[in-house]
Amino acid sequence: MNQQILFNDLLDIKWQQGTVAFSAQWGGSSVLCLIGIDQLAKRSGQTIGNAEQAGVVFEQLRFELEEEAEILIEDEAFDAQGRIWLGHPAC
């Protein structure tokens, strides 16, 4: 494998859907990575009451989340839509 995976700094917080999306470049393709806001709260031990707080908590955990996403990408653990879910029950 050993293909370089690069993450950008952009976040797409979908408060109504309860997700935070970020993306990576892998093998010339863009990979959408997602984590539920409930998972962010659980992992951080913090209450997340709005989209701004979700972004702050994500940034606090960014390094660990990107490491986890990198492992899932390398394992090609994509869902049916080609996305990577962190902490998703299907993973």
C-alpha positions as CSV (number, residue, x, y, z in Angstrom):
1,M,0.0,0.0,0.0
2,N,2.3,2.8,1.2
3,Q,0.4,5.4,-0.7
4,Q,0.6,8.8,0.9
5,I,-2.7,10.0,2.4
6,L,-3.1,13.8,2.7
7,F,-5.8,15.5,4.7
8,N,-6.9,19.0,4.1
9,D,-8.0,21.5,6.8
10,L,-11.6,21.9,5.6
11,L,-14.5,20.7,7.7
12,D,-18.2,20.4,6.7
13,I,-20.3,20.4,9.8
14,K,-23.8,19.2,9.2
15,W,-25.5,20.0,12.5
16,Q,-28.9,18.8,11.4
17,Q,-27.5,15.5,10.2
18,G,-25.2,15.2,13.2
19,T,-22.0,14.7,11.3
20,V,-18.6,16.3,10.7
21,A,-17.0,15.6,7.3
22,F,-13.4,16.0,6.3
23,S,-11.5,14.7,3.3
24,A,-8.3,13.1,2.3
25,Q,-6.5,12.7,-1.0
26,W,-5.4,9.1,-1.6
27,G,-4.1,7.6,-4.8
28,G,-5.3,10.6,-6.8
29,S,-8.9,10.3,-5.4
30,S,-10.7,12.4,-2.8
31,V,-12.0,10.3,0.1
32,L,-14.9,11.7,2.2
33,C,-14.4,10.9,5.9
34,L,-17.2,11.3,8.5
35,I,-17.7,11.2,12.2
36,G,-20.9,11.6,14.1
37,I,-21.1,14.6,16.5
38,D,-22.2,12.1,19.1
39,Q,-19.0,10.2,18.6
40,L,-17.0,13.5,19.0
41,A,-18.8,14.2,22.3
42,K,-18.1,10.7,23.5
43,R,-14.4,10.7,22.6
44,S,-13.8,14.1,24.0
45,G,-16.0,13.8,27.1
46,Q,-17.5,17.2,26.3
47,T,-21.0,18.3,25.6
48,I,-21.4,19.7,22.0
49,G,-24.3,22.1,21.8
50,N,-23.8,23.7,18.4
51,A,-21.9,23.5,15.1
52,E,-19.2,25.9,16.3
53,Q,-18.5,23.7,19.4
54,A,-18.4,20.6,17.1
55,G,-15.6,22.3,15.1
56,V,-13.6,23.2,18.2
57,V,-13.8,19.6,19.5
58,F,-12.9,18.2,16.1
59,E,-9.8,20.4,16.0
60,Q,-8.8,19.2,19.5
61,L,-9.0,15.6,18.3
62,R,-7.9,16.2,14.7
63,F,-4.6,14.3,14.9
64,E,-6.2,11.2,16.4
65,L,-9.1,11.3,14.0
66,E,-6.9,11.6,10.9
67,E,-4.7,8.7,12.1
68,E,-7.8,6.5,12.5
69,A,-9.1,7.6,9.1
70,E,-5.7,6.8,7.6
71,I,-5.8,3.3,8.9
72,L,-9.4,2.8,7.6
73,I,-8.5,4.2,4.2
74,E,-5.4,1.9,4.0
75,D,-7.7,-1.1,4.9
76,E,-10.2,0.1,2.3
77,A,-13.0,0.1,4.9
78,F,-15.3,2.2,2.7
79,D,-19.1,2.1,3.0
80,A,-21.3,1.5,0.0
81,Q,-21.0,5.1,-1.0
82,G,-17.2,5.1,-0.9
83,R,-17.0,7.0,2.4
84,I,-15.0,6.3,5.5
85,W,-16.9,6.4,8.8
86,L,-15.0,6.9,12.1
87,G,-16.7,5.1,15.0
88,H,-19.7,4.1,12.8
89,P,-21.4,0.9,13.9
90,A,-20.8,-0.7,10.5
91,C,-17.0,-0.3,10.9
